[in-house]
Amino acid sequence: MASTSDSAPAIQPYKIAVPDATLERLQTKLSLTTFPQETDFSDDWEYGAPLTDIKRLVGAWRETYDWRRAEAELNAKLPQFTTKVSVDGHGDLKIHFVHKRSDSPDAIPLLFCHGWPGSFLEVQKILPLLTAAAGEDGEPSFHVVAPSLPNFGFSQATAKPGFGLPQYAEACHKLMLRLGYARYVTQGGDWGFLITRAMGRLYPAHVLGSHLNMVHTAPPSPLRNPLLALQHALGRYTAAEKAGLERSAWFRARGSGYNQIQGTKPHTPGFALADSPAALLAWVYEKLRDWTDAYPWADDEVLTWVCIYAFADAGADASVRIYYEAMRGVTPERAGFLLPWNGAVPLGLSYFPRDVVVLPSAWGRAFLGPVAHERRHDRGGHFAAYEVPELLVADVKEVFGGNGVGAAIRKALAS
């Protein structure tokens, strides 16, 4: 790379090329997998990933799955690059990212931000839809940037503690500046929700709007939000909102144990994730199944998804540290940075019924910021960009198009 300085941009084309030795080591480890002993309930999803499924997937990973074919397809579909950005207190970090420009002259720069256990892969289905030429009816087009967050994918590992949400936001913002996008919009779910929220707080002059597909807020307070609190106490919600609250309660009680583990002692599960491909597979596969709306996962899809973690530059363990670093020392006062009202950034909100947090619509409107567009869908889950790309893209285009927010964005970009 020609330069590591923020003042001298160096953007390099990138192709995924996992070394042969890494693939050989993976095959060796898969061949040595020790599976749990079989019981009458080994395949009960209530206990976690089923033994039969993991045995089948490990067998496919060893015998039929072709990483080189998947690698070639990703390289052909996704224009990838790397550059370095400087993050305060953490030095220069190599950032891997997908970047595709639209042919439309008035296209809107958009940062797509993944979470865990997602990756830049999640952008692949929405990329052609978002970069398609702008429609005559005011439908917008976008220049899309989808980074691998630090510690994920083919971006660099962080070497110091304290790389939390402000640092992730800084890395993403500086990447957009590096690409010449001084003003832009964002799209995110999972950690992308919190990171893009942090970007809107830290860089409100640059973030012109934000679309969120995981809407998270604190519940209404009887002192601050008496009417919403009363509505909540009386359970006066639509059928879809009631179902969403039930889904959210299930996640808190039965689906969020990983969050507590990764948020308190991330290095401990990291040993299994780094050393055992079967453990990594089971840990991620459970979420792919539980967090989606009966999405028909093909074995090759699952294995490609998991391979991005298995072959990550930072190692399969590094990504889980985001849970510890982001929430480290978060007091009720400091938590205000994560979720408060931000009147400077207009919002689009999309609710999908099988996401892990599905809250009443009034909460998002009351607590997050000025909502320019919202929609509750009757299908889709946590990985909306991958599960139901056409629904997510329609919402993104609606919030950033037309004569409302879209007109203000186009005016800001032209100034």
ABEGO torsion letter per residue (X at the ends): XABABAABBBBBBBBBBBBAAAAAAAAAAAAABBBBBBBAAAABAAAEBBAAAAAAAAAAAAAABBAAAAAAAAAAABBBBBBBBBBBGAEBBBBBBBBBBBABAABBBBBBBBBOBBBAAAAAAAAAAAABBBBAAGBBBBBBBBBBBBGBEABBBBABBGBBAAAAAAAAAAAAAAAGBABBBBBBBEAAAAAAAAAAAABAAABAEBBBABBBBBBBBAAABAAAAAAAAAGBBBAAAAAAAAAAAAAAAAAAAAAAAAAABAAAAAAAAAABAAAAAAAAAAAAAAABBGBBBBAAAAAAAAAAAAABAAEAAAAAAAAAAAABGBBAAAAAAAABBBAABBBBBBBBAABABBBBAAAAAAAAEBBABBBBBABEBABAAAABAAAAAAAAAAAABEABAAAAAAAAAAX
